[in-house]
Every structure is written in structure tokens, then in C-alpha cells.
Amino acid sequence: MTPDQTRSYLEGEKHATRVASCAARLAALRLMKDARWWNRRRRGFMARALLAHADELERSAETDAVLAQAG
């Protein structure tokens, strides 16, 4: 694999991770939007878990991008 191909692959992977992060954030918003008063607490827990996962995905994408540039 040439360096250009490797860089292209890593960029694609980073963008796919960001799309997955956005999808998780949208799912969290949808969970809370459709929540009724009796299930808002449980859905809130699930929404917070999705947001934490989205943050973790973005951090890993940033870390991978920095490591790829350094290496």
C-alpha cells in the first residue's frame, strides 16, 4: 500500500467514525423527543450512554488522526 492510499484509507475511516458519532447523537435526540413522562428517566439513561459513546468515537477519531500524521 502506498502512503497516499494509507492516508486516504485513514481519512475515510475518520469520516465514517464521525458519521457514526452523528448518528448516535441523532438517536439520542430522537429518544428524548419521543419520550413520555413515565419513560423519560430510562430513555435519558440510554440517551446519555449514546452521547458518551459518540464522544468516545470522536476522541478516538482525533487520536487516530494525530497518530497517523505523526507516523
ABEGO torsion letter per residue (X at the ends): XBAAAAAAAAAAAAAAAAAAAAAAAAAAAAAAAABBAAAAAAAAAAAAAAAAAAAAAAAAAAAAAAAAAAX
